[in-house]
Amino acid sequence: MPNTAGTRHLVDASLLAALPQRAVFINPGRGSVVDERALADALQSGRLAAPCSTSLSRTATGPIMCSGEHQMCSFTAHTAAVECARDIAPVFVDNYRRWTAGEPLRYQVDFVAGY
């Protein structure tokens, strides 16, 4: 999930309150998607059993900390995809051919949309 104005804090107090009691929250996206204060409140109140992130190296507010008030400590490595030159080179060659021919490029980043 991209980090855009439209995705920030999609997981908020109301969404967390709708989860079953003692649910385990798993975030497969970016840290900015989660309202960390709402998540911490849900954990401290016992509403959630545990948090888990499957792709974060940082939370939205800074480096991962596993002490004090910051309870979001179950993290796994961030891996979006395995990148191999043999997979990337054909895309580059195709886009270079398209660019020199004045054709639309494939797999462009839309900087306005944020991804």
MOPAC internal coordinates of N, CA, C and O (Angstrom, degrees):
PM7 1SCF
backbone

  N    0.0000 0     0.00 0     0.00 0    0    0    0
  C    1.4447 1     0.00 0     0.00 0    1    0    0
  C    1.5238 1   107.54 1     0.00 0    2    1    0
  O    1.2310 1   120.36 1   -46.49 1    3    2    1
  N    1.3126 1   116.91 1   133.51 1    3    2    1
  C    1.4613 1   119.39 1  -179.76 1    5    3    2
  C    1.5243 1   111.88 1   -73.66 1    6    5    3
  O    1.2310 1   121.30 1   -19.42 1    7    6    5
  N    1.3190 1   115.11 1   160.58 1    7    6    5
  C    1.4571 1   121.79 1   175.93 1    9    7    6
  C    1.5245 1   107.56 1   -94.79 1   10    9    7
  O    1.2310 1   120.83 1   -86.43 1   11   10    9
  N    1.3282 1   116.02 1    93.57 1   11   10    9
  C    1.4602 1   120.92 1  -179.58 1   13   11   10
  C    1.5229 1   109.16 1  -131.11 1   14   13   11
  O    1.2310 1   120.98 1    -9.69 1   15   14   13
  N    1.3226 1   115.74 1   170.31 1   15   14   13
  C    1.4688 1   120.04 1   177.54 1   17   15   14
  C    1.5253 1   110.43 1   -59.67 1   18   17   15
  O    1.2310 1   120.20 1   148.31 1   19   18   17
  N    1.3191 1   117.23 1   -31.69 1   19   18   17
  C    1.4539 1   120.93 1  -178.90 1   21   19   18
  C    1.5242 1   114.76 1   -77.81 1   22   21   19
  O    1.2310 1   120.24 1   166.50 1   23   22   21
  N    1.3361 1   117.14 1   -13.50 1   23   22   21
  C    1.4672 1   119.52 1  -179.38 1   25   23   22
  C    1.5239 1   112.93 1  -108.58 1   26   25   23
  O    1.2310 1   119.63 1   167.84 1   27   26   25
  N    1.3257 1   118.32 1   -12.16 1   27   26   25
  C    1.4670 1   120.93 1  -178.53 1   29   27   26
  C    1.5166 1   111.33 1   -64.57 1   30   29   27
  O    1.2310 1   121.23 1   -51.09 1   31   30   29
  N    1.3096 1   115.25 1   128.91 1   31   30   29
  C    1.4699 1   124.11 1   177.00 1   33   31   30
  C    1.5290 1   113.26 1    58.53 1   34   33   31
  O    1.2310 1   120.44 1  -146.44 1   35   34   33
  N    1.3356 1   116.77 1    33.56 1   35   34   33
  C    1.4644 1   119.27 1   172.26 1   37   35   34
  C    1.5254 1   110.12 1   -60.41 1   38   37   35
  O    1.2310 1   121.15 1   144.76 1   39   38   37
  N    1.3214 1   115.40 1   -35.24 1   39   38   37
  C    1.4707 1   120.12 1   175.51 1   41   39   38
  C    1.5183 1   106.17 1   -91.47 1   42   41   39
  O    1.2310 1   121.10 1   -78.92 1   43   42   41
  N    1.3219 1   115.49 1   101.08 1   43   42   41
  C    1.4594 1   121.22 1  -176.97 1   45   43   42
  C    1.5266 1   110.15 1  -121.49 1   46   45   43
  O    1.2310 1   120.22 1     7.41 1   47   46   45
  N    1.3168 1   117.19 1  -172.59 1   47   46   45
  C    1.4691 1   121.50 1  -176.70 1   49   47   46
  C    1.5229 1   111.91 1   -59.61 1   50   49   47
  O    1.2310 1   119.90 1   141.15 1   51   50   49
  N    1.3221 1   117.79 1   -38.85 1   51   50   49
  C    1.4698 1   119.11 1  -178.34 1   53   51   50
  C    1.5257 1   111.58 1   -68.89 1   54   53   51
  O    1.2310 1   119.85 1   141.42 1   55   54   53
  N    1.3230 1   117.88 1   -38.58 1   55   54   53
  C    1.4611 1   119.90 1   177.43 1   57   55   54
  C    1.5249 1   110.25 1   -66.71 1   58   57   55
  O    1.2310 1   120.40 1   136.08 1   59   58   57
  N    1.3203 1   116.84 1   -43.92 1   59   58   57
  C    1.4672 1   120.25 1  -179.99 1   61   59   58
  C    1.5249 1   111.24 1   -64.08 1   62   61   59
  O    1.2310 1   120.16 1   144.82 1   63   62   61
  N    1.3233 1   117.29 1   -35.18 1   63   62   61
  C    1.4677 1   121.18 1   179.11 1   65   63   62
  C    1.5311 1   111.31 1   -68.41 1   66   65   63
  O    1.2310 1   120.27 1   156.03 1   67   66   65
  N    1.3210 1   117.10 1   -23.97 1   67   66   65
  C    1.4682 1   120.88 1  -179.38 1   69   67   66
  C    1.5294 1   112.73 1   -80.79 1   70   69   67
  O    1.2310 1   120.11 1   168.70 1   71   70   69
  N    1.3270 1   117.39 1   -11.30 1   71   70   69
  C    1.4653 1   120.42 1   179.12 1   73   71   70
  C    1.5223 1   110.26 1   -74.68 1   74   73   71
  O    1.2310 1   120.22 1   -25.78 1   75   74   73
  N    1.3315 1   117.19 1   154.22 1   75   74   73
  C    1.4690 1   119.41 1   176.90 1   77   75   74
  C    1.5355 1   110.95 1   -61.37 1   78   77   75
  O    1.2310 1   120.88 1   -30.92 1   79   78   77
  N    1.3148 1   115.92 1   149.08 1   79   78   77
  C    1.4630 1   121.40 1   178.37 1   81   79   78
  C    1.5348 1   109.91 1   -53.36 1   82   81   79
  O    1.2310 1   120.55 1   -46.22 1   83   82   81
  N    1.3246 1   116.56 1   133.78 1   83   82   81
  C    1.4684 1   124.71 1   176.68 1   85   83   82
  C    1.5308 1   112.90 1    67.75 1   86   85   83
  O    1.2310 1   120.45 1  -154.31 1   87   86   85
  N    1.3368 1   116.75 1    25.69 1   87   86   85
  C    1.4645 1   121.18 1   176.73 1   89   87   86
  C    1.5230 1   109.73 1   -66.90 1   90   89   87
  O    1.2310 1   120.62 1   -22.28 1   91   90   89
  N    1.2987 1   116.43 1   157.72 1   91   90   89
  C    1.4593 1   122.53 1   171.94 1   93   91   90
  C    1.5248 1   106.40 1  -100.99 1   94   93   91
  O    1.2310 1   120.54 1   -57.80 1   95   94   93
  N    1.3194 1   116.58 1   122.20 1   95   94   93
  C    1.4566 1   121.37 1  -178.78 1   97   95   94
  C    1.5186 1   109.38 1   -88.78 1   98   97   95
  O    1.2310 1   120.20 1   -55.67 1   99   98   97
  N    1.3262 1   117.22 1   124.33 1   99   98   97
  C    1.4627 1   122.76 1   177.93 1  101   99   98
  C    1.5160 1   108.21 1  -118.12 1  102  101   99
  O    1.2310 1   120.76 1   -57.94 1  103  102  101
  N    1.3207 1   116.15 1   122.06 1  103  102  101
  C    1.4586 1   121.67 1   178.94 1  105  103  102
  C    1.5291 1   109.25 1  -107.73 1  106  105  103
  O    1.2310 1   119.90 1   -72.63 1  107  106  105
  N    1.3244 1   117.80 1   107.37 1  107  106  105
  C    1.4604 1   119.39 1   177.51 1  109  107  106
  C    1.5243 1   112.55 1   -86.37 1  110  109  107
  O    1.2310 1   120.35 1  -177.30 1  111  110  109
  N    1.3274 1   116.94 1     2.70 1  111  110  109
  C    1.4618 1   120.60 1  -175.21 1  113  111  110
  C    1.5026 1   113.51 1  -112.24 1  114  113  111
  O    1.2310 1   121.36 1    20.05 1  115  114  113
  N    1.2949 1   115.01 1  -159.95 1  115  114  113
  C    1.4640 1   122.34 1  -178.07 1  117  115  114
  C    1.5203 1   111.43 1   -76.90 1  118  117  115
  O    1.2310 1   121.25 1   -23.53 1  119  118  117
  N    1.3175 1   115.22 1   156.47 1  119  118  117
  C    1.4576 1   120.65 1  -179.96 1  121  119  118
  C    1.5060 1   113.89 1   -61.35 1  122  121  119
  O    1.2310 1   120.28 1   148.94 1  123  122  121
  N    1.3395 1   117.07 1   -31.06 1  123  122  121
  C    1.4653 1   120.22 1  -177.44 1  125  123  122
  C    1.5209 1   112.93 1   -67.44 1  126  125  123
  O    1.2310 1   119.61 1   164.44 1  127  126  125
  N    1.3225 1   118.34 1   -15.56 1  127  126  125
  C    1.4567 1   122.51 1   179.49 1  129  127  126
  C    1.5320 1   110.65 1   -70.27 1  130  129  127
  O    1.2310 1   120.65 1   154.44 1  131  130  129
  N    1.3251 1   116.36 1   -25.56 1  131  130  129
  C    1.4606 1   121.72 1  -173.83 1  133  131  130
  C    1.5194 1   111.12 1  -102.30 1  134  133  131
  O    1.2310 1   120.68 1   -49.44 1  135  134  133
  N    1.3138 1   116.31 1   130.56 1  135  134  133
  C    1.4575 1   121.89 1   169.84 1  137  135  134
  C    1.5299 1   105.61 1   -76.34 1  138  137  135
  O    1.2310 1   120.64 1   -80.25 1  139  138  137
  N    1.3175 1   116.39 1    99.75 1  139  138  137
  C    1.4689 1   121.21 1  -172.85 1  141  139  138
  C    1.5249 1   112.55 1   -61.39 1  142  141  139
  O    1.2310 1   119.77 1   144.19 1  143  142  141
  N    1.3095 1   118.05 1   -35.81 1  143  142  141
  C    1.4671 1   120.70 1   178.62 1  145  143  142
  C    1.5240 1   109.47 1   -63.79 1  146  145  143
  O    1.2310 1   120.10 1   135.99 1  147  146  145
  N    1.3474 1   117.41 1   -44.01 1  147  146  145
  C    1.4666 1   121.01 1   178.45 1  149  147  146
  C    1.5277 1   110.73 1   -63.55 1  150  149  147
  O    1.2310 1   120.31 1   140.90 1  151  150  149
  N    1.3327 1   117.02 1   -39.10 1  151  150  149
  C    1.4609 1   120.38 1   178.45 1  153  151  150
  C    1.5259 1   110.63 1   -66.53 1  154  153  151
  O    1.2310 1   120.19 1   135.86 1  155  154  153
  N    1.3161 1   117.24 1   -44.14 1  155  154  153
  C    1.4630 1   120.83 1   178.25 1  157  155  154
  C    1.5314 1   110.59 1   -61.90 1  158  157  155
  O    1.2310 1   120.29 1   138.90 1  159  158  157
  N    1.3378 1   117.06 1   -41.10 1  159  158  157
  C    1.4714 1   120.50 1   178.48 1  161  159  158
  C    1.5253 1   110.84 1   -63.20 1  162  161  159
  O    1.2310 1   120.30 1   137.67 1  163  162  161
  N    1.3368 1   117.03 1   -42.33 1  163  162  161
  C    1.4675 1   120.87 1   179.56 1  165  163  162
  C    1.5197 1   111.12 1   -64.34 1  166  165  163
  O    1.2310 1   120.25 1   144.81 1  167  166  165
  N    1.3257 1   117.12 1   -35.19 1  167  166  165
  C    1.4668 1   121.00 1   177.96 1  169  167  166
  C    1.5276 1   111.10 1   -71.37 1  170  169  167
  O    1.2310 1   120.79 1   133.59 1  171  170  169
  N    1.3249 1   116.10 1   -46.41 1  171  170  169
  C    1.4643 1   120.24 1  -177.59 1  173  171  170
  C    1.5172 1   112.15 1   -65.29 1  174  173  171
  O    1.2310 1   120.11 1   148.66 1  175  174  173
  N    1.3315 1   117.39 1   -31.34 1  175  174  173
  C    1.4563 1   120.36 1   179.94 1  177  175  174
  C    1.5263 1   112.38 1   -81.43 1  178  177  175
  O    1.2310 1   120.23 1   170.64 1  179  178  177
  N    1.3261 1   117.17 1    -9.36 1  179  178  177
  C    1.4592 1   121.06 1  -177.85 1  181  179  178
  C    1.5115 1   113.17 1    85.61 1  182  181  179
  O    1.2310 1   120.18 1  -177.13 1  183  182  181
  N    1.3166 1   117.26 1     2.87 1  183  182  181
  C    1.4653 1   121.18 1   178.79 1  185  183  182
  C    1.5313 1   110.39 1   -61.53 1  186  185  183
  O    1.2310 1   120.80 1   138.43 1  187  186  185
  N    1.3368 1   116.08 1   -41.57 1  187  186  185
  C    1.4552 1   121.65 1   176.93 1  189  187  186
  C    1.5190 1   109.49 1  -107.04 1  190  189  187
  O    1.2310 1   120.98 1   -33.39 1  191  190  189
  N    1.3213 1   115.74 1   146.61 1  191  190  189
  C    1.4614 1   120.39 1   178.64 1  193  191  190
  C    1.5159 1   111.29 1   -81.10 1  194  193  191
  O    1.2310 1   120.38 1   140.72 1  195  194  193
  N    1.3369 1   116.87 1   -39.28 1  195  194  193
  C    1.4649 1   120.10 1  -176.26 1  197  195  194
  C    1.5156 1   109.83 1  -166.44 1  198  197  195
  O    1.2310 1   120.67 1   -26.37 1  199  198  197
  N    1.3318 1   116.32 1   153.63 1  199  198  197
  C    1.4577 1   120.26 1   171.74 1  201  199  198
  C    1.5214 1   109.01 1  -101.69 1  202  201  199
  O    1.2310 1   120.76 1   -21.62 1  203  202  201
  N    1.2993 1   116.16 1   158.38 1  203  202  201
  C    1.4513 1   120.57 1   172.72 1  205  203  202
  C    1.5101 1   107.53 1  -153.59 1  206  205  203
  O    1.2310 1   120.33 1   -41.52 1  207  206  205
  N    1.3023 1   116.98 1   138.48 1  207  206  205
  C    1.4539 1   121.32 1   174.19 1  209  207  206
  C    1.5121 1   107.01 1  -119.56 1  210  209  207
  O    1.2310 1   120.55 1   -43.85 1  211  210  209
  N    1.3048 1   116.56 1   136.15 1  211  210  209
  C    1.4509 1   119.64 1  -179.44 1  213  211  210
  C    1.5167 1   112.94 1  -100.90 1  214  213  211
  O    1.2310 1   119.85 1   178.81 1  215  214  213
  N    1.3332 1   117.89 1    -1.19 1  215  214  213
  C    1.4552 1   116.48 1  -175.69 1  217  215  214
  C    1.5124 1   115.53 1  -150.08 1  218  217  215
  O    1.2310 1   119.82 1  -159.34 1  219  218  217
  N    1.3082 1   117.95 1    20.66 1  219  218  217
  C    1.4576 1   117.86 1  -175.86 1  221  219  218
  C    1.5171 1   112.34 1  -105.13 1  222  221  219
  O    1.2310 1   120.79 1   -41.74 1  223  222  221
  N    1.3076 1   116.09 1   138.26 1  223  222  221
  C    1.4494 1   120.18 1   167.30 1  225  223  222
  C    1.5234 1   109.18 1  -105.38 1  226  225  223
  O    1.2310 1   120.70 1   167.98 1  227  226  225
  N    1.3184 1   116.28 1   -12.02 1  227  226  225
  C    1.4657 1   123.12 1   176.94 1  229  227  226
  C    1.5116 1   107.80 1  -143.20 1  230  229  227
  O    1.2310 1   121.30 1   -26.28 1  231  230  229
  N    1.3148 1   115.12 1   153.72 1  231  230  229
  C    1.4574 1   119.16 1   168.79 1  233  231  230
  C    1.5231 1   106.26 1   -87.90 1  234  233  231
  O    1.2310 1   119.84 1    -3.22 1  235  234  233
  N    1.3013 1   117.91 1   176.78 1  235  234  233
  C    1.4588 1   120.95 1  -178.15 1  237  235  234
  C    1.5198 1   111.89 1   -63.92 1  238  237  235
  O    1.2310 1   120.20 1   150.17 1  239  238  237
  N    1.3321 1   117.23 1   -29.83 1  239  238  237
  C    1.4607 1   119.94 1  -174.23 1  241  239  238
  C    1.5201 1   114.29 1   -99.98 1  242  241  239
  O    1.2310 1   119.25 1   176.44 1  243  242  241
  N    1.2972 1   119.04 1    -3.56 1  243  242  241
  C    1.4496 1   119.00 1   177.95 1  245  243  242
  C    1.5063 1   112.83 1   154.25 1  246  245  243
  O    1.2310 1   120.63 1    12.08 1  247  246  245
  N    1.3216 1   116.41 1  -167.92 1  247  246  245
  C    1.4613 1   120.60 1  -177.87 1  249  247  246
  C    1.5239 1   111.51 1   -61.04 1  250  249  247
  O    1.2310 1   120.93 1   -26.64 1  251  250  249
  N    1.2960 1   115.82 1   153.36 1  251  250  249
  C    1.4545 1   121.25 1   178.70 1  253  251  250
  C    1.5177 1   109.78 1   -65.12 1  254  253  251
  O    1.2310 1   120.80 1   -50.09 1  255  254  253
  N    1.3090 1   116.08 1   129.91 1  255  254  253
  C    1.4606 1   121.91 1   176.01 1  257  255  254
  C    1.5185 1   107.12 1  -127.66 1  258  257  255
  O    1.2310 1   120.39 1   -38.86 1  259  258  257
  N    1.2951 1   116.86 1   141.14 1  259  258  257
  C    1.4623 1   119.93 1  -177.88 1  261  259  258
  C    1.5165 1   111.54 1  -121.04 1  262  261  259
  O    1.2310 1   120.95 1  -140.71 1  263  262  261
  N    1.2996 1   115.79 1    39.29 1  263  262  261
  C    1.4565 1   119.28 1   177.46 1  265  263  262
  C    1.5186 1   108.70 1  -145.38 1  266  265  263
  O    1.2310 1   121.02 1   -10.56 1  267  266  265
  N    1.3110 1   115.65 1   169.44 1  267  266  265
  C    1.4559 1   120.41 1   177.35 1  269  267  266
  C    1.5064 1   111.77 1    64.28 1  270  269  267
  O    1.2310 1   120.88 1    40.05 1  271  270  269
  N    1.3363 1   115.92 1  -139.95 1  271  270  269
  C    1.4529 1   120.00 1  -175.09 1  273  271  270
  C    1.5201 1   113.02 1   -75.93 1  274  273  271
  O    1.2310 1   119.81 1   164.89 1  275  274  273
  N    1.3161 1   117.97 1   -15.11 1  275  274  273
  C    1.4536 1   120.98 1  -175.84 1  277  275  274
  C    1.5196 1   109.15 1   -84.90 1  278  277  275
  O    1.2310 1   119.93 1   -71.11 1  279  278  277
  N    1.3254 1   117.73 1   108.89 1  279  278  277
  C    1.4611 1   121.78 1  -173.91 1  281  279  278
  C    1.5188 1   113.17 1  -102.83 1  282  281  279
  O    1.2310 1   119.46 1  -178.46 1  283  282  281
  N    1.3158 1   118.63 1     1.54 1  283  282  281
  C    1.4561 1   120.72 1  -175.65 1  285  283  282
  C    1.5201 1   109.77 1   -87.31 1  286  285  283
  O    1.2310 1   120.78 1   -94.41 1  287  286  285
  N    1.3170 1   116.11 1    85.59 1  287  286  285
  C    1.4571 1   120.98 1  -168.64 1  289  287  286
  C    1.5152 1   114.48 1  -121.25 1  290  289  287
  O    1.2310 1   118.90 1  -179.02 1  291  290  289
  N    1.2932 1   119.71 1     0.98 1  291  290  289
  C    1.4574 1   121.53 1  -179.65 1  293  291  290
  C    1.5189 1   108.43 1   -97.99 1  294  293  291
  O    1.2310 1   120.50 1   -84.04 1  295  294  293
  N    1.3053 1   116.65 1    95.96 1  295  294  293
  C    1.4519 1   120.91 1  -175.16 1  297  295  294
  C    1.5201 1   110.64 1  -126.42 1  298  297  295
  O    1.2310 1   120.98 1   -32.82 1  299  298  297
  N    1.3058 1   115.73 1   147.18 1  299  298  297
  C    1.4471 1   121.38 1   173.23 1  301  299  298
  C    1.5203 1   107.94 1  -120.00 1  302  301  299
  O    1.2310 1   120.24 1    -9.12 1  303  302  301
  N    1.2987 1   117.15 1   170.88 1  303  302  301
  C    1.4629 1   121.80 1  -176.09 1  305  303  302
  C    1.5235 1   111.82 1   -64.49 1  306  305  303
  O    1.2310 1   121.29 1   -32.60 1  307  306  305
  N    1.3257 1   115.14 1   147.40 1  307  306  305
  C    1.4601 1   120.83 1   176.07 1  309  307  306
  C    1.5229 1   108.15 1   -85.98 1  310  309  307
  O    1.2310 1   120.60 1   -62.29 1  311  310  309
  N    1.3100 1   116.45 1   117.71 1  311  310  309
  C    1.4547 1   121.75 1   176.79 1  313  311  310
  C    1.5154 1   108.11 1  -141.46 1  314  313  311
  O    1.2310 1   120.37 1   -75.70 1  315  314  313
  N    1.3131 1   116.91 1   104.30 1  315  314  313
  C    1.4570 1   120.11 1   178.52 1  317  315  314
  C    1.5242 1   110.26 1   -81.14 1  318  317  315
  O    1.2310 1   120.69 1   141.08 1  319  318  317
  N    1.3109 1   116.29 1   -38.92 1  319  318  317
  C    1.4660 1   120.52 1   179.89 1  321  319  318
  C    1.5241 1   108.68 1  -170.29 1  322  321  319
  O    1.2310 1   121.38 1   -24.53 1  323  322  321
  N    1.2887 1   114.96 1   155.47 1  323  322  321
  C    1.4587 1   120.25 1   173.35 1  325  323  322
  C    1.5220 1   107.02 1   -80.22 1  326  325  323
  O    1.2310 1   120.74 1   -50.52 1  327  326  325
  N    1.3195 1   116.19 1   129.48 1  327  326  325
  C    1.4550 1   120.37 1  -179.27 1  329  327  326
  C    1.5187 1   109.23 1  -109.93 1  330  329  327
  O    1.2310 1   120.91 1   -58.93 1  331  330  329
  N    1.3074 1   115.86 1   121.07 1  331  330  329
  C    1.4556 1   121.94 1   178.66 1  333  331  330
  C    1.5239 1   108.30 1  -125.76 1  334  333  331
  O    1.2310 1   121.06 1   -39.18 1  335  334  333
  N    1.3141 1   115.59 1   140.82 1  335  334  333
  C    1.4669 1   119.94 1  -179.65 1  337  335  334
  C    1.5244 1   111.22 1   -55.45 1  338  337  335
  O    1.2310 1   120.01 1   142.99 1  339  338  337
  N    1.3226 1   117.59 1   -37.01 1  339  338  337
  C    1.4720 1   119.77 1  -178.34 1  341  339  338
  C    1.5342 1   111.47 1   -65.63 1  342  341  339
  O    1.2310 1   120.31 1   157.13 1  343  342  341
  N    1.3380 1   117.02 1   -22.87 1  343  342  341
  C    1.4639 1   120.52 1   177.15 1  345  343  342
  C    1.5262 1   111.93 1   -87.56 1  346  345  343
  O    1.2310 1   120.58 1   144.88 1  347  346  345
  N    1.3227 1   116.50 1   -35.12 1  347  346  345
  C    1.4609 1   121.72 1  -175.53 1  349  347  346
  C    1.5218 1   111.99 1   -81.67 1  350  349  347
  O    1.2310 1   119.85 1   142.53 1  351  350  349
  N    1.3096 1   117.90 1   -37.47 1  351  350  349
  C    1.4664 1   121.44 1  -175.60 1  353  351  350
  C    1.5306 1   113.49 1   -56.29 1  354  353  351
  O    1.2310 1   118.71 1   134.98 1  355  354  353
  N    1.3343 1   120.06 1   -45.02 1  355  354  353
  C    1.4683 1   118.57 1   179.41 1  357  355  354
  C    1.5336 1   112.96 1   -62.70 1  358  357  355
  O    1.2310 1   120.01 1   145.74 1  359  358  357
  N    1.3233 1   117.59 1   -34.26 1  359  358  357
  C    1.4657 1   121.06 1   177.72 1  361  359  358
  C    1.5205 1   109.41 1   -66.38 1  362  361  359
  O    1.2310 1   120.51 1   135.46 1  363  362  361
  N    1.3447 1   116.63 1   -44.54 1  363  362  361
  C    1.4614 1   120.46 1   178.36 1  365  363  362
  C    1.5268 1   110.60 1   -61.37 1  366  365  363
  O    1.2310 1   120.13 1   133.00 1  367  366  365
  N    1.3266 1   117.35 1   -47.00 1  367  366  365
  C    1.4630 1   121.15 1  -179.13 1  369  367  366
  C    1.5263 1   110.54 1   -60.95 1  370  369  367
  O    1.2310 1   120.12 1   135.74 1  371  370  369
  N    1.3295 1   117.38 1   -44.26 1  371  370  369
  C    1.4648 1   121.15 1   178.92 1  373  371  370
  C    1.5305 1   110.77 1   -62.53 1  374  373  371
  O    1.2310 1   120.22 1   135.35 1  375  374  373
  N    1.3352 1   117.18 1   -44.65 1  375  374  373
  C    1.4653 1   119.57 1   179.82 1  377  375  374
  C    1.5233 1   111.77 1   -68.08 1  378  377  375
  O    1.2310 1   119.91 1   144.82 1  379  378  377
  N    1.3146 1   117.77 1   -35.18 1  379  378  377
  C    1.4674 1   120.14 1   176.41 1  381  379  378
  C    1.5290 1   109.87 1   -63.64 1  382  381  379
  O    1.2310 1   120.58 1   136.64 1  383  382  381
  N    1.3264 1   116.49 1   -43.36 1  383  382  381
  C    1.4666 1   120.65 1   177.44 1  385  383  382
  C    1.5229 1   109.95 1   -61.52 1  386  385  383
  O    1.2310 1   120.24 1   136.15 1  387  386  385
  N    1.3270 1   117.16 1   -43.85 1  387  386  385
  C    1.4653 1   121.69 1   179.06 1  389  387  386
  C    1.5351 1   110.64 1   -62.53 1  390  389  387
  O    1.2310 1   120.55 1   136.22 1  391  390  389
  N    1.3375 1   116.56 1   -43.78 1  391  390  389
  C    1.4686 1   121.00 1  -178.22 1  393  391  390
  C    1.5277 1   110.73 1   -62.66 1  394  393  391
  O    1.2310 1   120.48 1   134.40 1  395  394  393
  N    1.3364 1   116.69 1   -45.60 1  395  394  393
  C    1.4694 1   119.42 1  -179.28 1  397  395  394
  C    1.5230 1   112.21 1   -68.49 1  398  397  395
  O    1.2310 1   120.04 1   155.38 1  399  398  397
  N    1.3474 1   117.53 1   -24.62 1  399  398  397
  C    1.4621 1   121.72 1   178.37 1  401  399  398
  C    1.5344 1   112.16 1   -90.94 1  402  401  399
  O    1.2310 1   120.34 1   178.60 1  403  402  401
  N    1.3437 1   116.96 1    -1.40 1  403  402  401
  C    1.4572 1   120.58 1  -179.48 1  405  403  402
  C    1.5181 1   113.48 1    74.43 1  406  405  403
  O    1.2310 1   120.44 1  -158.14 1  407  406  405
  N    1.3323 1   116.76 1    21.86 1  407  406  405
  C    1.4595 1   121.98 1   180.00 1  409  407  406
  C    1.5333 1   110.30 1   -93.43 1  410  409  407
  O    1.2310 1   120.32 1   -20.38 1  411  410  409
  N    1.3355 1   117.00 1   159.62 1  411  410  409
  C    1.4696 1   119.66 1   177.46 1  413  411  410
  C    1.5372 1   110.90 1   -62.90 1  414  413  411
  O    1.2310 1   121.17 1   -39.16 1  415  414  413
  N    1.3300 1   115.36 1   140.84 1  415  414  413
  C    1.4654 1   120.56 1   178.48 1  417  415  414
  C    1.5261 1   110.02 1   -82.25 1  418  417  415
  O    1.2310 1   120.95 1   -24.30 1  419  418  417
  N    1.3040 1   115.78 1   155.70 1  419  418  417
  C    1.4604 1   122.00 1   175.89 1  421  419  418
  C    1.5323 1   109.17 1   -98.59 1  422  421  419
  O    1.2310 1   120.81 1   -28.32 1  423  422  421
  N    1.3252 1   116.05 1   151.68 1  423  422  421
  C    1.4778 1   123.23 1   173.40 1  425  423  422
  C    1.5229 1   113.04 1    62.14 1  426  425  423
  O    1.2310 1   120.26 1  -138.77 1  427  426  425
  N    1.3188 1   117.10 1    41.23 1  427  426  425
  C    1.4538 1   120.50 1   179.18 1  429  427  426
  C    1.5230 1   111.35 1   -81.55 1  430  429  427
  O    1.2310 1   121.01 1   -32.35 1  431  430  429
  N    1.3116 1   115.66 1   147.65 1  431  430  429
  C    1.4545 1   121.70 1   173.47 1  433  431  430
  C    1.5216 1   107.33 1   -85.12 1  434  433  431
  O    1.2310 1   120.77 1   -48.65 1  435  434  433
  N    1.3358 1   116.13 1   131.35 1  435  434  433
  C    1.4551 1   121.79 1   175.88 1  437  435  434
  C    1.5147 1   107.55 1   -95.64 1  438  437  435
  O    1.2310 1   120.09 1   -79.27 1  439  438  437
  N    1.3316 1   117.43 1   100.73 1  439  438  437
  C    1.4547 1   121.29 1  -174.93 1  441  439  438
  C    1.5278 1   112.40 1   -67.46 1  442  441  439
  O    1.2310 1   119.90 1   155.97 1  443  442  441
  N    1.3327 1   117.80 1   -24.03 1  443  442  441
  C    1.4532 1   120.47 1   177.04 1  445  443  442
  C    1.5255 1   109.35 1   -71.87 1  446  445  443
  O    1.2310 1   120.18 1   135.05 1  447  446  445
  N    1.3438 1   117.26 1   -44.95 1  447  446  445
  C    1.4657 1   121.20 1   179.10 1  449  447  446
  C    1.5283 1   111.14 1   -72.60 1  450  449  447
  O    1.2310 1   120.28 1   153.05 1  451  450  449
  N    1.3247 1   117.07 1   -26.95 1  451  450  449
  C    1.4582 1   120.50 1   178.46 1  453  451  450
  C    1.5149 1   114.21 1    96.56 1  454  453  451
  O    1.2310 1   119.79 1  -168.76 1  455  454  453
  N    1.3134 1   118.00 1    11.24 1  455  454  453
  C    1.4665 1   121.05 1   177.04 1  457  455  454
  C    1.5148 1   110.90 1  -158.18 1  458  457  455
  O    1.2310 1   120.10 1   180.00 1  459  458  457

